[in-house]
Amino acid sequence: MIIGKSKKEIEKMRAAGQLVGHVLQELRWMVEPGITTFEVDRAAERMIRDAGALPTFKGYHGFPYSICASVNEQVVHGFPSDYELKEGDIFSIDVGVTLEGFVGDTATTVPVGDVSPESLNLIRITEECLARAIEQCRAGLHLGDIGWAVQEHAESHGYSVVRDYVGHGIGRRMHEDPQIPNYGKPGKGPKIRNGYVFAVEPMVNLGTYETKISADGWTVVTLDGRPSAHTEHTIAITENGPEVLTQVTPRVSQQEEAALCN
């Protein structure tokens, strides 16, 4: 059953979404060659707890960390570790917070230093897939419209979309109905209604869409070992269209700020 949210509940989800959005933004700024993915996880947990929230992922079905840290061919659910990020890696960070009983969930893929044009294009197309999916998060449309927006854009550029893992409804629990695949047919599936809140998360692969689970029982990798990118926002369906609860104003560097002032 899809659980609609009241305006008051969406207010609480907006607060959770803004918090997790700001956490992810700070984590992005940490990413550079030489940092370990475990250091990023520790920083995320500190920021979340300091804000009076809980790291939703930690302990969820036994998951032992506060973020999912997936590098290169790792699609989702990667374990943070002592692995030091290297120039040319791509690093997917997925993070969730629970604030006053409601969950915010967001993810992004970050290039580490100078990366190949092939990897940069994969990240760009994945972000475009999410933007197109968000445009379909409108009352009166269907879940199939969201999935088709992702699938059509990714496949038209020669990429594949992961079939084994999907987006989801979200609210008091991280995973609520409905499941939101990154593939589908326009006009098919349940109708979208005002008050629904979705976590939409394209997972796009450079090669095959097929995946497997690593020996740790969690980390999902591409079957052919080629790179994957992942991005996610939490979106409320409102009378005024989609509201991206996890979207925050981009932070700029001191150099960029100085340039804007001149």
FIVOTI-581112 format. One record per residue (C-alpha): residue number from 0; x, y, z; residue in three letters. Coordinates in pm, 1 decimal, always signed. Layout:
<rs>
<r pos="NUM" px="X" py="Y" pz="Z" code="ALA"/>
...
</rs>
This chain:
<rs>
<r pos="0" px="+0.0" py="+0.0" pz="+0.0" code="MET"/>
<r pos="1" px="+133.5" py="+344.2" pz="-95.6" code="ILE"/>
<r pos="2" px="+122.7" py="+577.7" pz="+204.6" code="ILE"/>
<r pos="3" px="+37.6" py="+939.0" pz="+122.4" code="GLY"/>
<r pos="4" px="+184.4" py="+1210.5" pz="+342.0" code="LYS"/>
<r pos="5" px="+8.7" py="+1512.0" pz="+492.7" code="SER"/>
<r pos="6" px="+149.9" py="+1862.3" pz="+449.2" code="LYS"/>
<r pos="7" px="+275.2" py="+1848.4" pz="+807.9" code="LYS"/>
<r pos="8" px="+450.5" py="+1518.0" pz="+742.5" code="GLU"/>
<r pos="9" px="+606.8" py="+1656.4" pz="+425.5" code="ILE"/>
<r pos="10" px="+736.3" py="+1949.1" pz="+633.1" code="GLU"/>
<r pos="11" px="+916.6" py="+1700.4" pz="+856.9" code="LYS"/>
<r pos="12" px="+1046.2" py="+1513.0" pz="+553.0" code="MET"/>
<r pos="13" px="+1169.0" py="+1842.4" pz="+409.3" code="ARG"/>
<r pos="14" px="+1377.1" py="+1897.7" pz="+724.6" code="ALA"/>
<r pos="15" px="+1522.6" py="+1546.5" pz="+701.3" code="ALA"/>
<r pos="16" px="+1585.7" py="+1595.1" pz="+329.9" code="GLY"/>
<r pos="17" px="+1766.3" py="+1924.8" pz="+377.5" code="GLN"/>
<r pos="18" px="+1984.2" py="+1775.9" pz="+648.1" code="LEU"/>
<r pos="19" px="+2088.7" py="+1474.7" pz="+441.9" code="VAL"/>
<r pos="20" px="+2137.9" py="+1697.6" pz="+137.4" code="GLY"/>
<r pos="21" px="+2380.1" py="+1918.5" pz="+329.2" code="HIS"/>
<r pos="22" px="+2561.4" py="+1614.1" pz="+469.4" code="VAL"/>
<r pos="23" px="+2610.0" py="+1473.8" pz="+119.9" code="LEU"/>
<r pos="24" px="+2733.4" py="+1810.7" pz="-4.6" code="GLN"/>
<r pos="25" px="+2999.5" py="+1820.2" pz="+268.7" code="GLU"/>
<r pos="26" px="+3101.7" py="+1461.9" pz="+190.9" code="LEU"/>
<r pos="27" px="+3147.0" py="+1553.5" pz="-176.0" code="ARG"/>
<r pos="28" px="+3396.4" py="+1821.3" pz="-71.9" code="TRP"/>
<r pos="29" px="+3600.3" py="+1561.1" pz="+115.5" code="MET"/>
<r pos="30" px="+3653.8" py="+1343.4" pz="-190.3" code="VAL"/>
<r pos="31" px="+4010.6" py="+1351.0" pz="-320.1" code="GLU"/>
<r pos="32" px="+4286.0" py="+1102.3" pz="-397.8" code="PRO"/>
<r pos="33" px="+4422.8" py="+944.0" pz="-80.5" code="GLY"/>
<r pos="34" px="+4116.4" py="+967.9" pz="+142.3" code="ILE"/>
<r pos="35" px="+3964.3" py="+637.9" pz="+252.4" code="THR"/>
<r pos="36" px="+3599.0" py="+558.3" pz="+210.5" code="THR"/>
<r pos="37" px="+3587.5" py="+475.6" pz="+582.3" code="PHE"/>
<r pos="38" px="+3695.9" py="+832.9" pz="+664.0" code="GLU"/>
<r pos="39" px="+3401.5" py="+958.3" pz="+460.6" code="VAL"/>
<r pos="40" px="+3169.7" py="+725.0" pz="+652.7" code="ASP"/>
<r pos="41" px="+3299.8" py="+850.2" pz="+990.7" code="ARG"/>
<r pos="42" px="+3250.9" py="+1211.1" pz="+885.4" code="ALA"/>
<r pos="43" px="+2893.3" py="+1138.0" pz="+774.8" code="ALA"/>
<r pos="44" px="+2801.8" py="+978.4" pz="+1106.5" code="GLU"/>
<r pos="45" px="+2951.6" py="+1268.2" pz="+1303.2" code="ARG"/>
<r pos="46" px="+2757.3" py="+1528.1" pz="+1106.3" code="MET"/>
<r pos="47" px="+2431.0" py="+1335.8" pz="+1128.6" code="ILE"/>
<r pos="48" px="+2451.6" py="+1275.1" pz="+1504.3" code="ARG"/>
<r pos="49" px="+2570.7" py="+1630.4" pz="+1574.1" code="ASP"/>
<r pos="50" px="+2252.1" py="+1751.1" pz="+1401.7" code="ALA"/>
<r pos="51" px="+2037.9" py="+1544.2" pz="+1639.3" code="GLY"/>
<r pos="52" px="+1951.0" py="+1283.5" pz="+1377.3" code="ALA"/>
<r pos="53" px="+2027.6" py="+915.4" pz="+1325.8" code="LEU"/>
<r pos="54" px="+2219.9" py="+751.8" pz="+1039.3" code="PRO"/>
<r pos="55" px="+1936.2" py="+549.0" pz="+888.0" code="THR"/>
<r pos="56" px="+2156.3" py="+293.3" pz="+715.6" code="PHE"/>
<r pos="57" px="+2351.2" py="+190.7" pz="+1026.3" code="LYS"/>
<r pos="58" px="+2202.0" py="-134.0" pz="+1153.6" code="GLY"/>
<r pos="59" px="+1938.1" py="-145.1" pz="+876.9" code="TYR"/>
<r pos="60" px="+1891.0" py="-519.4" pz="+815.8" code="HIS"/>
<r pos="61" px="+2236.6" py="-554.5" pz="+968.9" code="GLY"/>
<r pos="62" px="+2420.0" py="-303.8" pz="+746.6" code="PHE"/>
<r pos="63" px="+2715.9" py="-192.0" pz="+961.1" code="PRO"/>
<r pos="64" px="+2791.5" py="+157.9" pz="+829.0" code="TYR"/>
<r pos="65" px="+2637.2" py="+504.0" pz="+797.9" code="SER"/>
<r pos="66" px="+2686.4" py="+541.0" pz="+422.8" code="ILE"/>
<r pos="67" px="+2702.7" py="+311.3" pz="+124.5" code="CYS"/>
<r pos="68" px="+3039.9" py="+368.6" pz="-41.9" code="ALA"/>
<r pos="69" px="+3060.1" py="+220.9" pz="-392.1" code="SER"/>
<r pos="70" px="+3368.1" py="+265.1" pz="-611.9" code="VAL"/>
<r pos="71" px="+3396.5" py="+211.8" pz="-988.5" code="ASN"/>
<r pos="72" px="+3225.1" py="-121.3" pz="-1074.1" code="GLU"/>
<r pos="73" px="+3044.1" py="-125.3" pz="-738.2" code="GLN"/>
<r pos="74" px="+2683.3" py="-27.1" pz="-805.8" code="VAL"/>
<r pos="75" px="+2525.7" py="+15.6" pz="-460.9" code="VAL"/>
<r pos="76" px="+2552.8" py="-98.1" pz="-97.7" code="HIS"/>
<r pos="77" px="+2932.8" py="-83.7" pz="-91.4" code="GLY"/>
<r pos="78" px="+3106.3" py="-115.8" pz="+245.7" code="PHE"/>
<r pos="79" px="+3326.2" py="+175.0" pz="+356.6" code="PRO"/>
<r pos="80" px="+3680.1" py="+46.9" pz="+408.0" code="SER"/>
<r pos="81" px="+4046.8" py="+138.7" pz="+426.5" code="ASP"/>
<r pos="82" px="+4052.4" py="+165.1" pz="+47.2" code="TYR"/>
<r pos="83" px="+4222.3" py="+491.5" pz="-50.8" code="GLU"/>
<r pos="84" px="+4049.7" py="+662.9" pz="-340.3" code="LEU"/>
<r pos="85" px="+4271.7" py="+697.7" pz="-644.9" code="LYS"/>
<r pos="86" px="+4293.5" py="+949.9" pz="-925.7" code="GLU"/>
<r pos="87" px="+4047.4" py="+839.7" pz="-1193.5" code="GLY"/>
<r pos="88" px="+3807.3" py="+653.2" pz="-962.2" code="ASP"/>
<r pos="89" px="+3438.8" py="+733.7" pz="-950.4" code="ILE"/>
<r pos="90" px="+3286.8" py="+717.3" pz="-602.7" code="PHE"/>
<r pos="91" px="+2914.6" py="+676.0" pz="-533.5" code="SER"/>
<r pos="92" px="+2801.4" py="+798.1" pz="-190.8" code="ILE"/>
<r pos="93" px="+2453.6" py="+703.9" pz="-66.1" code="ASP"/>
<r pos="94" px="+2338.0" py="+841.5" pz="+270.4" code="VAL"/>
<r pos="95" px="+2018.2" py="+848.4" pz="+473.1" code="GLY"/>
<r pos="96" px="+1913.1" py="+1027.1" pz="+791.7" code="VAL"/>
<r pos="97" px="+1620.1" py="+986.7" pz="+1026.9" code="THR"/>
<r pos="98" px="+1509.1" py="+1313.9" pz="+1184.4" code="LEU"/>
<r pos="99" px="+1203.3" py="+1336.3" pz="+1410.3" code="GLU"/>
<r pos="100" px="+1080.8" py="+1002.5" pz="+1282.5" code="GLY"/>
<r pos="101" px="+1111.3" py="+1070.8" pz="+908.3" code="PHE"/>
<r pos="102" px="+1376.2" py="+963.6" pz="+658.2" code="VAL"/>
<r pos="103" px="+1567.5" py="+1155.5" pz="+392.0" code="GLY"/>
<r pos="104" px="+1770.4" py="+958.1" pz="+136.5" code="ASP"/>
<r pos="105" px="+2007.9" py="+1088.6" pz="-130.9" code="THR"/>
<r pos="106" px="+2306.9" py="+977.6" pz="-336.1" code="ALA"/>
<r pos="107" px="+2556.9" py="+1102.7" pz="-590.9" code="THR"/>
<r pos="108" px="+2859.4" py="+982.7" pz="-785.4" code="THR"/>
<r pos="109" px="+3174.0" py="+1192.7" pz="-751.7" code="VAL"/>
<r pos="110" px="+3478.1" py="+1189.6" pz="-983.6" code="PRO"/>
<r pos="111" px="+3805.5" py="+1151.4" pz="-794.7" code="VAL"/>
<r pos="112" px="+4060.0" py="+1396.0" pz="-933.9" code="GLY"/>
<r pos="113" px="+4098.3" py="+1376.9" pz="-1309.9" code="ASP"/>
<r pos="114" px="+3883.9" py="+1097.8" pz="-1451.9" code="VAL"/>
<r pos="115" px="+3834.6" py="+969.6" pz="-1804.1" code="SER"/>
<r pos="116" px="+3585.8" py="+1140.2" pz="-2037.2" code="PRO"/>
<r pos="117" px="+3404.9" py="+805.7" pz="-2049.9" code="GLU"/>
<r pos="118" px="+3346.5" py="+809.0" pz="-1673.0" code="SER"/>
<r pos="119" px="+3251.6" py="+1177.5" pz="-1667.5" code="LEU"/>
<r pos="120" px="+2994.5" py="+1117.6" pz="-1938.5" code="ASN"/>
<r pos="121" px="+2850.2" py="+822.7" pz="-1746.2" code="LEU"/>
<r pos="122" px="+2803.2" py="+1044.7" pz="-1440.4" code="ILE"/>
<r pos="123" px="+2650.4" py="+1323.8" pz="-1650.2" code="ARG"/>
<r pos="124" px="+2398.7" py="+1097.1" pz="-1819.8" code="ILE"/>
<r pos="125" px="+2301.7" py="+941.5" pz="-1485.9" code="THR"/>
<r pos="126" px="+2233.9" py="+1287.3" pz="-1341.4" code="GLU"/>
<r pos="127" px="+2030.5" py="+1376.0" pz="-1649.4" code="GLU"/>
<r pos="128" px="+1831.0" py="+1054.4" pz="-1604.1" code="CYS"/>
<r pos="129" px="+1740.2" py="+1163.8" pz="-1251.9" code="LEU"/>
<r pos="130" px="+1637.9" py="+1511.4" pz="-1368.3" code="ALA"/>
<r pos="131" px="+1413.2" py="+1360.3" pz="-1635.0" code="ARG"/>
<r pos="132" px="+1264.3" py="+1116.8" pz="-1383.4" code="ALA"/>
<r pos="133" px="+1185.9" py="+1399.4" pz="-1140.6" code="ILE"/>
<r pos="134" px="+987.7" py="+1575.3" pz="-1414.3" code="GLU"/>
<r pos="135" px="+759.6" py="+1270.0" pz="-1426.5" code="GLN"/>
<r pos="136" px="+686.4" py="+1284.8" pz="-1052.3" code="CYS"/>
<r pos="137" px="+352.2" py="+1457.0" pz="-1102.0" code="ARG"/>
<r pos="138" px="-0.6" py="+1372.4" pz="-994.2" code="ALA"/>
<r pos="139" px="-190.8" py="+1194.8" pz="-1270.5" code="GLY"/>
<r pos="140" px="+113.5" py="+1033.6" pz="-1430.6" code="LEU"/>
<r pos="141" px="+220.0" py="+673.5" pz="-1365.2" code="HIS"/>
<r pos="142" px="+520.3" py="+498.2" pz="-1212.8" code="LEU"/>
<r pos="143" px="+599.8" py="+360.9" pz="-1557.6" code="GLY"/>
<r pos="144" px="+655.9" py="+716.9" pz="-1676.0" code="ASP"/>
<r pos="145" px="+935.0" py="+759.7" pz="-1419.0" code="ILE"/>
<r pos="146" px="+1107.4" py="+435.5" pz="-1515.1" code="GLY"/>
<r pos="147" px="+1075.6" py="+506.1" pz="-1886.0" code="TRP"/>
<r pos="148" px="+1231.8" py="+850.8" pz="-1846.4" code="ALA"/>
<r pos="149" px="+1543.4" py="+689.8" pz="-1697.1" code="VAL"/>
<r pos="150" px="+1557.9" py="+392.7" pz="-1933.0" code="GLN"/>
<r pos="151" px="+1500.4" py="+586.1" pz="-2254.2" code="GLU"/>
<r pos="152" px="+1765.5" py="+848.7" pz="-2179.5" code="HIS"/>
<r pos="153" px="+2030.4" py="+601.2" pz="-2058.4" code="ALA"/>
<r pos="154" px="+1979.3" py="+352.3" pz="-2338.5" code="GLU"/>
<r pos="155" px="+1968.7" py="+622.7" pz="-2606.2" code="SER"/>
<r pos="156" px="+2329.1" py="+704.7" pz="-2505.1" code="HIS"/>
<r pos="157" px="+2442.1" py="+342.3" pz="-2511.9" code="GLY"/>
<r pos="158" px="+2424.6" py="+272.9" pz="-2138.1" code="TYR"/>
<r pos="159" px="+2221.3" py="+16.5" pz="-1945.1" code="SER"/>
<r pos="160" px="+2001.2" py="+55.1" pz="-1637.0" code="VAL"/>
<r pos="161" px="+2021.2" py="-180.5" pz="-1341.7" code="VAL"/>
<r pos="162" px="+1714.8" py="-405.1" pz="-1313.0" code="ARG"/>
<r pos="163" px="+1783.0" py="-581.2" pz="-981.2" code="ASP"/>
<r pos="164" px="+1770.0" py="-270.5" pz="-758.0" code="TYR"/>
<r pos="165" px="+1510.4" py="+5.4" pz="-766.7" code="VAL"/>
<r pos="166" px="+1388.8" py="+329.6" pz="-611.5" code="GLY"/>
<r pos="167" px="+1116.4" py="+326.8" pz="-348.8" code="HIS"/>
<r pos="168" px="+856.1" py="+507.6" pz="-149.1" code="GLY"/>
<r pos="169" px="+988.7" py="+670.0" pz="+167.1" code="ILE"/>
<r pos="170" px="+852.6" py="+822.5" pz="+486.7" code="GLY"/>
<r pos="171" px="+868.7" py="+694.2" pz="+842.2" code="ARG"/>
<r pos="172" px="+1058.5" py="+399.0" pz="+699.6" code="ARG"/>
<r pos="173" px="+1335.5" py="+412.0" pz="+443.2" code="MET"/>
<r pos="174" px="+1171.4" py="+157.2" pz="+216.0" code="HIS"/>
<r pos="175" px="+797.7" py="+192.0" pz="+166.2" code="GLU"/>
<r pos="176" px="+570.9" py="+102.2" pz="-122.9" code="ASP"/>
<r pos="177" px="+592.2" py="+141.7" pz="-414.8" code="PRO"/>
<r pos="178" px="+902.8" py="+5.4" pz="-578.9" code="GLN"/>
<r pos="179" px="+1018.8" py="+245.3" pz="-851.9" code="ILE"/>
<r pos="180" px="+1219.5" py="+67.7" pz="-1123.1" code="PRO"/>
<r pos="181" px="+1454.7" py="+256.6" pz="-1353.2" code="ASN"/>
<r pos="182" px="+1278.0" py="+103.7" pz="-1651.6" code="TYR"/>
<r pos="183" px="+916.2" py="+83.2" pz="-1755.6" code="GLY"/>
<r pos="184" px="+647.1" py="+176.7" pz="-2004.4" code="LYS"/>
<r pos="185" px="+476.2" py="+515.4" pz="-2023.2" code="PRO"/>
<r pos="186" px="+126.0" py="+519.2" pz="-1879.1" code="GLY"/>
<r pos="187" px="+172.1" py="+189.3" pz="-1696.5" code="LYS"/>
<r pos="188" px="+180.7" py="+111.9" pz="-1325.9" code="GLY"/>
<r pos="189" px="+9.7" py="+280.1" pz="-1030.1" code="PRO"/>
<r pos="190" px="-108.4" py="+636.8" pz="-1076.8" code="LYS"/>
<r pos="191" px="+92.3" py="+904.2" pz="-895.2" code="ILE"/>
<r pos="192" px="-102.7" py="+1114.7" pz="-642.6" code="ARG"/>
<r pos="193" px="-33.9" py="+1430.7" pz="-443.3" code="ASN"/>
<r pos="194" px="+118.0" py="+1347.0" pz="-104.7" code="GLY"/>
<r pos="195" px="+329.0" py="+1056.9" pz="-228.0" code="TYR"/>
<r pos="196" px="+701.4" py="+1078.9" pz="-151.7" code="VAL"/>
<r pos="197" px="+950.6" py="+884.9" pz="-360.4" code="PHE"/>
<r pos="198" px="+1322.4" py="+812.1" pz="-348.0" code="ALA"/>
<r pos="199" px="+1413.1" py="+796.7" pz="-717.0" code="VAL"/>
<r pos="200" px="+1760.1" py="+659.6" pz="-785.6" code="GLU"/>
<r pos="201" px="+1893.5" py="+582.4" pz="-1132.7" code="PRO"/>
<r pos="202" px="+2175.3" py="+326.2" pz="-1140.1" code="MET"/>
<r pos="203" px="+2337.2" py="+335.6" pz="-1482.2" code="VAL"/>
<r pos="204" px="+2611.6" py="+105.0" pz="-1609.0" code="ASN"/>
<r pos="205" px="+2873.8" py="+152.8" pz="-1877.4" code="LEU"/>
<r pos="206" px="+2832.7" py="-209.7" pz="-1983.5" code="GLY"/>
<r pos="207" px="+2577.4" py="-477.2" pz="-1903.6" code="THR"/>
<r pos="208" px="+2284.2" py="-413.9" pz="-1669.4" code="TYR"/>
<r pos="209" px="+2355.2" py="-746.9" pz="-1497.2" code="GLU"/>
<r pos="210" px="+2492.9" py="-745.9" pz="-1142.8" code="THR"/>
<r pos="211" px="+2612.2" py="-981.6" pz="-871.6" code="LYS"/>
<r pos="212" px="+2663.4" py="-957.0" pz="-495.8" code="ILE"/>
<r pos="213" px="+3017.8" py="-964.8" pz="-355.8" code="SER"/>
<r pos="214" px="+3144.1" py="-1200.7" pz="-87.4" code="ALA"/>
<r pos="215" px="+3054.0" py="-953.2" pz="+191.1" code="ASP"/>
<r pos="216" px="+2687.0" py="-1024.5" pz="+115.1" code="GLY"/>
<r pos="217" px="+2605.4" py="-658.4" pz="+49.5" code="TRP"/>
<r pos="218" px="+2818.6" py="-489.2" pz="-214.9" code="THR"/>
<r pos="219" px="+2655.9" py="-505.3" pz="-559.2" code="VAL"/>
<r pos="220" px="+2895.8" py="-500.0" pz="-855.6" code="VAL"/>
<r pos="221" px="+2850.2" py="-504.9" pz="-1231.7" code="THR"/>
<r pos="222" px="+2879.4" py="-852.5" pz="-1377.6" code="LEU"/>
<r pos="223" px="+3129.4" py="-739.1" pz="-1641.2" code="ASP"/>
<r pos="224" px="+3338.4" py="-526.5" pz="-1400.9" code="GLY"/>
<r pos="225" px="+3272.6" py="-200.8" pz="-1587.9" code="ARG"/>
<r pos="226" px="+3188.5" py="+123.4" pz="-1402.7" code="PRO"/>
<r pos="227" px="+2847.5" py="+219.5" pz="-1265.8" code="SER"/>
<r pos="228" px="+2705.0" py="+554.9" pz="-1150.8" code="ALA"/>
<r pos="229" px="+2424.8" py="+618.1" pz="-901.3" code="HIS"/>
<r pos="230" px="+2232.6" py="+930.9" pz="-809.7" code="THR"/>
<r pos="231" px="+1923.2" py="+981.6" pz="-592.6" code="GLU"/>
<r pos="232" px="+1684.5" py="+1241.6" pz="-455.4" code="HIS"/>
<r pos="233" px="+1383.4" py="+1227.9" pz="-225.3" code="THR"/>
<r pos="234" px="+1087.5" py="+1389.4" pz="-401.3" code="ILE"/>
<r pos="235" px="+745.1" py="+1494.6" pz="-270.6" code="ALA"/>
<r pos="236" px="+450.1" py="+1501.6" pz="-511.5" code="ILE"/>
<r pos="237" px="+266.5" py="+1830.1" pz="-451.7" code="THR"/>
<r pos="238" px="-8.6" py="+2035.6" pz="-610.5" code="GLU"/>
<r pos="239" px="+265.6" py="+2254.7" pz="-757.1" code="ASN"/>
<r pos="240" px="+456.8" py="+1961.8" pz="-905.2" code="GLY"/>
<r pos="241" px="+760.2" py="+1770.7" pz="-777.0" code="PRO"/>
<r pos="242" px="+947.7" py="+1914.3" pz="-478.2" code="GLU"/>
<r pos="243" px="+1300.8" py="+1780.1" pz="-441.0" code="VAL"/>
<r pos="244" px="+1331.7" py="+1758.5" pz="-63.0" code="LEU"/>
<r pos="245" px="+1702.3" py="+1669.9" pz="-69.8" code="THR"/>
<r pos="246" px="+1809.3" py="+1947.2" pz="-311.1" code="GLN"/>
<r pos="247" px="+2033.1" py="+2205.8" pz="-144.0" code="VAL"/>
<r pos="248" px="+2206.1" py="+2518.4" pz="-269.2" code="THR"/>
<r pos="249" px="+2549.0" py="+2416.9" pz="-401.9" code="PRO"/>
<r pos="250" px="+2837.2" py="+2524.2" pz="-184.0" code="ARG"/>
<r pos="251" px="+3104.2" py="+2723.6" pz="-368.0" code="VAL"/>
<r pos="252" px="+3476.6" py="+2741.5" pz="-305.3" code="SER"/>
<r pos="253" px="+3646.6" py="+3059.1" pz="-182.9" code="GLN"/>
<r pos="254" px="+3786.5" py="+3111.5" pz="-533.9" code="GLN"/>
<r pos="255" px="+3441.6" py="+3075.1" pz="-690.9" code="GLU"/>
<r pos="256" px="+3289.5" py="+3309.5" pz="-431.4" code="GLU"/>
<r pos="257" px="+3553.6" py="+3573.4" pz="-504.5" code="ALA"/>
<r pos="258" px="+3488.7" py="+3541.4" pz="-878.6" code="ALA"/>
<r pos="259" px="+3115.4" py="+3591.0" pz="-825.5" code="LEU"/>
<r pos="260" px="+3177.3" py="+3908.5" pz="-624.2" code="CYS"/>
<r pos="261" px="+3401.8" py="+4066.2" pz="-892.0" code="ASN"/>
</rs>
